Amino acid sequence: MKNKPHISVFTPAVGAPIARFIFAHGAGAGMDSDFMRDVANQLAVLKIEVLRFNFPYMQIMSESGKRRPPTRMPSLLEAYLDVVEQYKTDLPLFIGGKSMGGRAATMLATQDAMQGKVKGVIALGYPFHPSGKPDKLRIDHLPDLIAPCLIVQGDRDALGNKLEIAGYDLPDKVQLAYLSDGDHSFKPRKASGVTLQDNLDIAIEQINSFIQSNL
């Protein structure tokens, strides 16, 4: 791989870490987005070490200032596995990501090379299908997961809303948590009476509970 992922580690704010979470970004915003930083900061307070990284295409985009599409999934998985291999640890390991990063993590967690390395997978805003194409589902690999999976989803996510997901045949190892009136980035409408911070707080609670129950 010509370009190595750029990596940043958020260490726990208090005490020694209880687990490590390798957290991949979505297709259009890198590891330094507000969403990625907010999640990392809040989990660090809970003694969960968060390792964020840029996929190589995103790092090039960050350095050049020119937008570019994500590379194909095999190269994303190669980059993700490279990060996992660099950061082998005696800490319990969880992998996941936002949107595309969460999808990549679930696909990585079906590979034999990950057997025994991963305690769980966490996807925030899973892209169950492309926008406007609800028939093109991205769930065929989920039964092959080697570890339990938590998907935290806005209940009106355009890439898989609560009503659509109810009709999917998902494996038992996939646990779902919904955020009130949340879109793909968990943002609710003003009329809902819910704030983005409310939904982020619930997402953090769900992630922490999932990690604690799978240590």
C-alpha positions as CSV (number, residue, x, y, z in Angstrom):
1,M,0.0,0.0,0.0
2,K,1.6,3.2,-1.2
3,N,0.0,5.6,1.3
4,K,-0.3,4.6,5.0
5,P,-3.3,5.8,7.0
6,H,-2.7,8.9,9.1
7,I,-3.5,8.0,12.8
8,S,-4.5,9.9,15.9
9,V,-5.1,8.4,19.3
10,F,-7.5,9.9,21.9
11,T,-6.4,8.5,25.3
12,P,-8.7,8.3,28.3
13,A,-9.2,11.5,30.2
14,V,-9.1,9.7,33.6
15,G,-7.3,6.5,34.6
16,A,-6.1,3.6,32.5
17,P,-8.1,2.5,29.4
18,I,-10.4,-0.5,29.7
19,A,-10.6,-1.0,25.9
20,R,-9.5,0.3,22.5
21,F,-11.8,1.4,19.8
22,I,-10.4,1.8,16.3
23,F,-12.8,4.3,14.7
24,A,-13.0,4.9,10.9
25,H,-14.5,7.9,9.2
26,G,-17.3,8.2,6.6
27,A,-16.9,8.8,2.9
28,G,-16.9,12.6,2.8
29,A,-15.5,13.8,6.1
30,G,-12.2,12.6,7.7
31,M,-11.1,11.8,11.2
32,D,-10.9,15.5,12.2
33,S,-14.6,16.1,11.6
34,D,-16.7,17.5,14.5
35,F,-18.6,14.2,14.7
36,M,-15.4,12.1,14.9
37,R,-13.9,14.3,17.5
38,D,-17.0,14.5,19.7
39,V,-17.4,10.8,19.8
40,A,-13.7,10.2,20.6
41,N,-13.7,12.9,23.3
42,Q,-16.8,11.5,25.0
43,L,-15.6,7.9,24.9
44,A,-12.2,8.9,26.3
45,V,-14.0,10.2,29.5
46,L,-15.4,6.7,29.9
47,K,-11.8,5.2,29.8
48,I,-12.2,3.9,26.2
49,E,-9.1,4.7,24.1
50,V,-10.2,5.8,20.7
51,L,-7.9,5.5,17.7
52,R,-9.1,7.5,14.7
53,F,-7.4,7.4,11.3
54,N,-7.7,8.7,7.8
55,F,-8.0,6.3,4.9
56,P,-5.3,7.1,2.4
57,Y,-7.6,8.8,-0.1
58,M,-8.9,11.1,2.7
59,Q,-5.4,11.9,3.8
60,I,-4.5,12.9,0.2
61,M,-7.6,15.0,0.1
62,S,-6.8,16.6,3.4
63,E,-3.3,17.6,2.3
64,S,-4.2,18.7,-1.2
65,G,-7.5,20.5,-0.4
66,K,-9.1,18.8,-3.5
67,R,-12.1,16.6,-3.1
68,R,-11.9,13.0,-4.3
69,P,-14.1,10.0,-4.0
70,P,-13.3,7.1,-1.7
71,T,-11.2,4.3,-3.1
72,R,-12.8,0.9,-3.6
73,M,-13.7,-1.3,-0.6
74,P,-10.7,-3.7,-1.0
75,S,-8.2,-0.9,-0.6
76,L,-10.2,0.5,2.4
77,L,-10.1,-2.9,4.1
78,E,-6.4,-3.1,3.4
79,A,-5.8,0.2,5.1
80,Y,-8.1,-0.7,8.0
81,L,-6.3,-4.0,8.6
82,D,-2.9,-2.2,8.4
83,V,-4.1,0.0,11.4
84,V,-5.3,-3.0,13.3
85,E,-1.9,-4.8,12.8
86,Q,0.0,-1.7,13.9
87,Y,-1.9,-1.4,17.1
88,K,-2.1,-4.9,18.4
89,T,-2.5,-4.7,22.2
90,D,-3.5,-6.5,25.3
91,L,-6.5,-4.2,25.6
92,P,-9.8,-5.6,24.4
93,L,-10.2,-4.4,20.8
94,F,-13.3,-3.0,19.2
95,I,-13.5,-1.7,15.6
96,G,-16.1,0.4,13.9
97,G,-16.8,3.7,12.2
98,K,-19.2,6.3,10.9
99,S,-21.2,5.3,7.8
100,M,-18.7,3.9,5.2
101,G,-16.2,3.4,8.0
102,G,-18.7,1.3,9.9
103,R,-19.5,-0.7,6.8
104,A,-15.8,-1.3,6.3
105,A,-15.4,-2.5,9.9
106,T,-18.2,-5.0,9.5
107,M,-16.7,-6.4,6.4
108,L,-13.3,-6.6,8.0
109,A,-14.9,-8.4,10.9
110,T,-15.9,-11.3,8.6
111,Q,-12.3,-12.1,7.7
112,D,-10.5,-15.1,9.2
113,A,-7.5,-12.8,9.9
114,M,-9.6,-11.0,12.5
115,Q,-10.7,-14.2,14.4
116,G,-9.8,-13.8,18.1
117,K,-8.7,-10.2,17.7
118,V,-12.0,-8.3,17.9
119,K,-14.4,-8.2,20.8
120,G,-17.1,-6.3,18.9
121,V,-18.0,-4.0,16.0
122,I,-19.7,-0.6,16.2
123,A,-21.3,1.1,13.3
124,L,-22.7,4.6,13.6
125,G,-25.1,5.4,10.9
126,Y,-24.8,2.2,8.9
127,P,-25.3,2.7,5.2
128,F,-27.8,-0.1,4.6
129,H,-28.2,1.0,1.0
130,P,-27.1,3.9,-1.2
131,S,-29.2,7.1,-1.1
132,G,-32.3,6.7,-3.1
133,K,-31.6,3.0,-3.8
134,P,-33.4,1.0,-1.0
135,D,-33.3,-2.2,-3.1
136,K,-29.4,-2.3,-3.2
137,L,-28.9,-3.7,0.3
138,R,-25.5,-4.0,2.0
139,I,-26.3,-6.7,4.5
140,D,-25.3,-10.0,2.8
141,H,-22.0,-10.2,4.8
142,L,-23.5,-9.6,8.2
143,P,-24.3,-13.2,9.0
144,D,-20.5,-13.9,8.7
145,L,-19.5,-11.5,11.5
146,I,-17.0,-13.1,13.9
147,A,-18.1,-10.8,16.7
148,P,-21.2,-9.1,18.0
149,C,-22.2,-5.9,16.3
150,L,-23.9,-2.7,17.5
151,I,-25.5,-0.4,14.9
152,V,-26.6,3.0,16.2
153,Q,-29.0,4.5,13.7
154,G,-31.0,7.7,13.3
155,D,-34.6,6.5,13.0
156,R,-35.1,8.6,9.8
157,D,-31.6,7.9,8.3
158,A,-31.9,8.2,4.5
159,L,-29.5,5.2,4.1
160,G,-31.7,2.9,6.2
161,N,-34.5,4.2,8.4
162,K,-36.2,2.4,11.2
163,L,-39.2,1.3,9.1
164,E,-37.0,-0.1,6.4
165,I,-34.7,-1.9,8.8
166,A,-37.7,-3.6,10.4
167,G,-38.1,-5.5,7.2
168,Y,-34.6,-6.7,7.0
169,D,-33.5,-10.2,8.0
170,L,-30.6,-9.3,10.2
171,P,-28.6,-11.9,12.2
172,D,-29.1,-12.1,16.0
173,K,-25.5,-10.9,16.6
174,V,-26.5,-7.5,15.2
175,Q,-27.9,-5.2,17.9
176,L,-29.8,-2.1,16.9
177,A,-30.2,1.2,18.8
178,Y,-32.3,4.0,17.4
179,L,-31.9,7.8,17.9
180,S,-35.1,9.9,18.0
181,D,-35.7,11.7,14.7
182,G,-32.0,11.4,13.8
183,D,-30.8,11.7,10.2
184,H,-27.7,10.0,8.9
185,S,-25.5,12.2,11.2
186,F,-28.0,11.8,14.1
187,K,-29.3,15.3,13.7
188,P,-33.0,15.7,14.6
189,R,-35.4,18.3,13.3
190,K,-36.0,21.3,15.5
191,A,-39.7,20.5,15.8
192,S,-38.8,17.1,17.4
193,G,-37.8,18.7,20.7
194,V,-34.6,16.6,20.6
195,T,-31.1,18.1,20.0
196,L,-28.1,16.6,18.3
197,Q,-26.3,16.6,21.6
198,D,-29.2,14.5,23.1
199,N,-28.7,11.9,20.4
200,L,-25.0,11.9,20.6
201,D,-25.2,11.4,24.4
202,I,-27.5,8.4,23.8
203,A,-25.2,7.0,21.2
204,I,-22.2,7.2,23.6
205,E,-24.3,5.5,26.3
206,Q,-25.1,2.7,23.8
207,I,-21.5,2.3,22.8
208,N,-20.2,2.2,26.3
209,S,-22.9,-0.3,27.3
210,F,-22.0,-2.5,24.3
211,I,-18.3,-2.4,25.1
212,Q,-18.8,-3.1,28.8
213,S,-21.0,-6.1,28.0
214,N,-18.4,-7.6,25.6
215,L,-15.2,-7.1,27.6
